[in-house]
Each structure stands twice: as structure tokens, then as C-alpha cells.
Amino acid sequence: SLTKTIRIHHAELVPASDTTRWIFGNVFVKPNLIGSNQQFETPVMLPKGVTLTKVRLRGLRASISDTVSAILYRISVDAATSIATITHSSTGWQTVEAILSQLVGEESYTILLTLIATGTTDDAKLQYFELEYTMPSYDKGY
């Protein structure tokens, strides 16, 4: 089988609600409000017939009280099911991943990002997501 990786940059995310406050830069997205849950969403475009094996995020937490986490959802028959959760577990820049085995069919996928900065708005940042998948041959991919 072949392994492929797609990257979703921070600028592809949209705020999850009209009350989300954010700052998009060239390298990352960060909250524009201290101490409040700021959420963002992005679709994940995957070809049918591939198997999703890993999801990663690259983010920054300035302290252990800050939050950088994401949930990958599978959407099928008008319902969302969480299939992977990724949480930044240290301080500084870190790439973290979740391992899964999800065969892609008719369903769709989305990622929900949560950022909470507790000291300054520079305390929680996301740079990108990566999704790794395998496919049996090139006719099953982009």
C-alpha cells in the first residue's frame, strides 16, 4: 500500500461561531481573547477507499494552563462522531498525533480546534494539521 499525507494550514480554519475572537497570522492562528474557549473548524477532504491512519497537529502552549486540542469528527447520516482527539501535552511548540484506522467511504470529516490562552493571546497557537492515510493503489487517491 501507499502512504500519503495531507496538510491543512491554519488559514483554512473558520471560527466556529460569531463570538469567536481570533488573530490569523502568516504562521499560526491564535485567540484574541484571554481565558475563553475559542473554537475553529475545518473540513477534511479525503478520497473514498483510503484508510485514515494518523491525525497530527502542530501547536504551541506557553504554559500547562493553556489549551491546544482538536477533535476529528466523522459525519454520517446527519450525525457527527468523534473518532480521534489530539491534545498538546507539553509547553512550547509540539507536534502531537493520534493513531486510528478509519476506512473512508460516503461520510465526510471535519476537525474542531479549541484554543484557550490564559496569560496573553500568544499563549495558545495552531500552525497546521496533518492527516496520514494509506491507499491500495494510485487509482484510490487524488
Stockholm file with secondary structure:
# STOCKHOLM 1.0

chainA/1-142         SLTKTIRIHHAELVPASDTTRWIFGNVFVKPNLIGSNQQFETPVMLPKGVTLTKVRLRGLRASISDTVSAILYRISVDAATSIATITHSSTGWQTVEAILSQLVGEESYTILLTLIATGTTDDAKLQYFELEYTMPSYDKGY
#=GR chainA/1-142 SS CEEEEEEEEGGGCEESSTTCCEEECSSCEEESSBTSCEEEEEEECCCTTCEEEEEEEEEEESSTTSEEEEEEEEEETTEEEEEEEEECCSSEEEEEEEEEEEECCSCEEEEEEEEEBSSSTTSEEEEEEEEEEEESSGGGCC
#=GC SS_cons         CEEEEEEEEGGGCEESSTTCCEEECSSCEEESSBTSCEEEEEEECCCTTCEEEEEEEEEEESSTTSEEEEEEEEEETTEEEEEEEEECCSSEEEEEEEEEEEECCSCEEEEEEEEEBSSSTTSEEEEEEEEEEEESSGGGCC
//
